[in-house]
Amino acid sequence: MKTNILYRSLLSILILTASSCELDQSNPNSATDQQVLNTREGVIALSIGLRQFYSTTGLSQVMLTPTVTAREVKGIATFTNTLELEAGGTALPTANGNILSYWSTMQREMGMCENIIANAPKVANIEPALLSGIMAQAYLFKAISLASLAAAFEQANLNSSTTEPVQFVPRAAVMAEAIRLLDLGIATITTNPASAAFTNLVSGPDFDLKNTLYAYQARISLMAGDNQKALTNANLVDLSKTSKYSYTTLSPNPLYTIYNVTRSYRPRDNFGLPAALYEAGDKRYSFYFTTPRDIINTDPVVILTGFAASQTTSIPLYLTDEIKLIKAEATLRLNGSLTTALQLINEVRTQTSGDLYGVNAGLPAYTGAVTKDDLLLEVYKQRCTELYLSGLKWEDTRRFGRPVPPANNTERNRIFYPYPDQERLNNKNTPADPAI
């Protein structure tokens, strides 16, 4: 895809964010592409911008489109795109606007990251410890974008391009590249830890770069089937710390906007889970949902709260209990200790208070069969509830071998998305669409 990052408009908006550091700034309204890529203030502004873009526009894709496909959310508007996404299967055409937006957003995010990676090291007056943070963050968000593409499409590109059609590779190679980038990010800040200047000028105090790199390496390695790497990195995450996206009324929480302002979609009751996977009395229900409960076309739907409570509610990059469930799943898939996996599962199930974000299940301890397969099913159940609307469930349905559409649409109505028409029209390398 030929992406075109609008550096001038991005810098004019974000250069003000960096102004508190008393930089020698030119008028942001006259900023050029060269200033963005070849000046300290430009690199800082674009680094802020790539994270802010993903935290708003990126999450609005990840926390909507695949969550409809994974039956967590119901499309209730009569817009064509919404109806197509809700129907799924062969009724989801290549012209669907949601699919195009998802694809294009990840391409744009990749392009911003690539320009930081290619150009930031050339700027002479960026001090090494600030540069390491800037580079590691760019590696992180390019990896996140790649993993998001791999979770939705059978094939994708490893790099964006503004000059020629991109090449496609199988999604296993896309995930492998994401893992490589995360390794680079971890190595970068291990060799030269990010400075306080990175926190003050780029990330802000709510974003924990180091722990986020470990958490996403664990997450994406699990998706890729590298269970040992997933377990190793999960064990490196400091579970006493948080990492979250912060919002303002000028840059609002995308979940709040989607589900409590525009309201073209509503959460399915009981997390959209079939009866066999939902456990009554789960306190996470009252964290994520509130009334009114309505019936729309025979489907019960509710109102989203939790991480969508207001315009300024923070959204975590990962949850503490996701890390515990990664450890449990990786341990089981490595044929490790059933006792260890069960203990981790029960830490998630029985927690009544103390979660850093208030996501407490408050369930009794697991009483089912203690076998590898039974515990893996329990991990899946807990992930569906704990990580509701994170955009991870659709990928989980593949990894856990859940019922497959079109024979069974209970937990997903597509296996992968077709490629957007705009990509195919402009890129002869676009692969054939999956059947469903």
N, C-alpha and C positions, 0 to 999 in steps of 0.2 A: 504494500500500500504506500502511496506517495503521501507522506504526512507533511504538514506545513505548520510548524509551531509558531505561534504569533508572539515572538519575543518582545516586540515593542510594547504591546498592550500588557503583557505579563509584567514586564519590568516597571511600567508606569504605575501599576497597581501596587506592586510589592516592594519597590525601592523605599517606600515610606516606612515599611516595617523595619528596615535596616538602619533608618536614620538616627535612631537613638545611640548608635555607636560612634557618632560624630565622624562619619566618613566624608571624604572630599567628593561630593556628589555633583553631577551635572543635573540640569533640568530633566526629570524623568520623562516628560512629554516629548523630549527630543532625542531620547535614547535610540541607539541603533543596534542592529544585531551584533555588530562587532563589540560594542560596549558590554552587552550582556555576556558574551563569551570570553572577552579578553580583559575585563577589569574585575577587580576584587569585589566591588559593590554589585556588579552585574551577576557574578557567579553566586554571591550570597543570595541575591534576590531570586535567581532562578532555582537555587536549592530550596529556599522557602516555598517557591511556587510549585515545584514538582510534588512536594509533600502535601501542600494545601490542595492542589488539583486532585490528587488521589483521594484525600480525605473527604472531599465533597463530591466531585464528579465521578471519580473512580468507585467510591463506595456506593454511590447511587445506582451504579450498574451492578456491582457484585452483590449488593444486598436487595436487589429487586429481581432482575431477569432470571437468574438460576433458582431463586427461591420460589418463583411461580412454577417453574419446571419441576422442582422437587416437591411440589404440593404443600409447601409451608404457607403459601399466600394464595389468595384467590383474586383473579382479575374481575372487577365488578363493573367497570366502565364499559360503554358500548363503542369505544374507539376500536378501529380495526386491529391495530397492533396488540391491544390488550386482549381482544377476543382470540386472536391467533395464538398468542403465547399461552393463554389459558387452555385452549384446545390441545395444543401440542401435537405430537405425532406427525402425520403427513399433512395435517391442516396448518402447520407452521411453515410459511413459505420463505424463500430466500429474500424476498423483498421486505420482510418484517423489520420495522424501524428499531425495535429493541435490540435485535441481534446486531444491526449495523452500529448502533450507539455503543454497545458493549465492545465490539471489535475495534472501533475507531478510538474509543477512550483509551484502551490499553496501548494502541499504537502511539497515540500522542504522549502518553506517560513514558513509554519506552524512549521516544525521541528526545524528550527533555533529559532523561537520565543519561542517554548516550552522549549528548552534547556536554554535559558536566564531566563525564568520564574522559572524554577526548580532550577537553579544553582547560579544565580547572588546573591540571598540573603545569600548564604553560604560563599561568599567571604568576609573575615573579613575587608579588608582595602578599601572597597568601601564606601565612606562617604554617609550618608543617603539621602542627597538631590540629589546626583548624581545617587544613586540607584533608587530613585523614578522615575526619568526621564527615566532611562534604562528600568525599569519594565513597566512603562506606555507605552513606545514606543513598547515594545514587545507585550503587550496586544492589542495595536492599530493594528499592522500589522498582528497578528494572526486573529483578527476580520475582517480585510480587506480580508484576504485569504479565510476565511470561507464564507463571503458574496459573494465573487467571485465564489466560488463553488456553492453556493445556487442559484446564478443567472443563472447558466448554466446547472445544473443537478437537477433532481427531488429529489435525496437523496445524501448524502455525509457523511463523517466521521467527528467527532468532534475533534479528536486528531490523529496525525500521529503515526506511530510505525515502529521501525527498527527490531522488533523481531517476530511480529505476524500479521496476517491479521486484518485490521481495521474493525470496525463495522459501518454499515450505519444507518442513521436516516433520517426522512423526512426533506425537506429543511426548513420547518418552525422551526424545532428544531435547525437546523444549524444557522439560523438567530437569534434565541433566544440566542444561545451561543455567537454569535458575539456581541449582545447587552449587555450580561452579562460582557463580557471582556471589552467592552468600559466603562461600569459603573465602573469596577475595575480600569481602567486607570484613569478615571476622579477623582475617590475617592482618588487614590494614590497621584496624584499631587495636589489635594485640601488639603489633610492632610499635605503633605510635598512638597511644590512647588519645581520643578526641578531647580537646581542651574545653575549658570553661567558656572560651570565646565561641566555640561551636554551639554550646547550649544557649548562650546569651544572644548570639546573632542569627542562628539558623533554626535550631530545633525547639527551643523553649524548654521549660522545666518538666513538662508533662510527658515528654517523649524520651524513652530510655532506649538509645540506639543499640547498646551492647546486648541487653536482654532480648530486644526485639529481633536482632540478628540470630541469636541462638534459637528463639522460639520459632521463627519462620524456617530456619534450617531444619528443625525438628518436624514442623508441619509438612513442608514440601518433600522432605526425604521420606516421610511416611506415605505421602501420596505417590511417590515414585517407587515405592517398594523397598527402599533401603532402610530396613528396620533397625539395623545396628546404628547407622548414622543418626536416625531419628531419636533413638534412645540416648545415645551419647550426648547429643545437643540438648535434649529435654532435661537431662541431668545437670546441664550447665546453667539453666535459667534460674535466676534468683526469684523464688516464689514470694518473697516478701516485698517485691517492688512491682509497680504498675507502669504501664506504657499506654498512653491514650492520645487520641486526637481531640483537640480542644476546638470549641466553636464560639462564634459571636453572632449577634443579630445581623451583622453584615456578611458573615460567612457561616450560615446556619447549618445545623445538624441535618444531613440529608435524609436520615430515617424519619425525622419529624416532618420534614417537608413532604416526603412521599406518602407517608401513612396517616398523617394528621392534618395536612393542609390540602393537597390535591385529591387524595382519597380515591384514586382509581383502582386501588388494590386494598384488600383488608386481610389481616392474619386469619388463617383457619383456626378454629377452636381446637384445643388440645394439641397445639403445635402442628396440626395437620396430620397427626399420626393415626394409624389404624388402632383399634381397641387393644390389640395384643401388644402394642409398643408403648401405650400411654398408661401411666400409673397414677391413679387417683390419689389426691393428697399431696402431690408434688408442689412444694412451696415456690418453685420457679414459675409456676403458672401465674401467681399473683405478682411476681416481679415483672414478667413480660407483658401481661395482658390486663385489661380493665374492661368494664362494661361501657356501652351496651353490647349484649350478645344478640345477634340477629341471624335470621335464616335467609340466605340468598340462593335461589335456585336449588333448594334442598340442602345446601351446605351451611353449617353454622360458622359464623365469623364473629370476631371480637375486635376490640380496639387495642392498638399497640401502645405500650408505655415503656418502662425500663429504659433502655438506651435511646428511646425516641420520645422521652417525656417532655422535652422542650427544645426550643431553638438552640440553646446553649449547653445541653447535656453532652457530656463527653462520651466518646465511643472507644472502647479498648481495642488495641491492636491484637491482643490475645487475652484469654482468660487463664487464670491460675489452674482451674480445673481442666482446661484443654490440655495443659502440659501433663497433668496427672493421667488423663485418659490416653494421651500419646504414649506415655511410659507403659501403661497397662497393655495397650494394643501391641506395641512393639515387642514387649516381653512375651506375650502370647504367640505372636507370629514367629518369634525366634525359638519357640518351644522352651521358653524359660519357666520360671517358677509360677505355678498356678496360685500359690499362696501369696506371692508378691503382687500378682495382678489383681487378685481378689481384694487385697488390702487397699490398693490404689482405688479400685472401684468403690469400695465402701467409704473411703475418705470423701469421695464426691457425693455418694448417696446420702450419707448420714450427717453431713454438715448442716447445722441449724443456725449458725451465726459465724461471723468472722471473715467471710469472703470479702476480698478487697473491693469488690464492686457490688456486693449485696446479693449475689446470685447463689442462694443456699437452697439445696434440694429438700432437706428435712425429712428424708425417707428412712424407713428401717433398713437395716443391713440386708444385703442380698441373701436369699434363702434358696436359690435354685441350684441346679446341678453344677458341680465344680469341674467342668471339663473345658478344654480349650475352645470348642465351638460354642458352648453355652456362654462362656465368659466373653467371647468376642461379640456375641449377640447383645449381651448386656452393655458392652462398651458402645456399640452402635446406638442402643436405646438412650444411653446417657448423653452421647454426643448430639443426638437429635434434639434433646431438650436443653442441655447446657449451652450449646452453641447455636441456638435458634437464630435464624436470619443472618448468620455470619457468612453465608455463601458457600459453606463447606459441605452441606448435606448431599448435594447432587453428586459430587465426587465420592462421598462416602457410600452412596448407594452402589456404585460400581465396585469399590474396594471390598465391600462386605457382601457382594453377590446378591443384592436384593432383587425382588421380582422385576421382570423386564417388560416394558411396553412393546407392542400394543396389547399383548395378552393381559397385562396387569398394569394399570396406571395409578395404583394406590400411592406409591412413593415417588414416582417420576413419570413424566409423560413424553420424554425424549431420552435417547441415550447420548447423542451429541447434537449440536446445532448444525444446520447447513451454513455454508459460507455466504456472507452478504453479497447481494447482487453488485453493489458498487465495487467490491474487491474483484469479483469475477470479470466485470466489464473492463477493468483497467489492468488486469494482471492475468496473463495467459498461464501463469504457473499455478493458479488456484486449483486445488484438487477436486475430484468428484465429491458431491455431497453424500453424506451417509444416508442410508435408507430411512432411518428414524433416529 
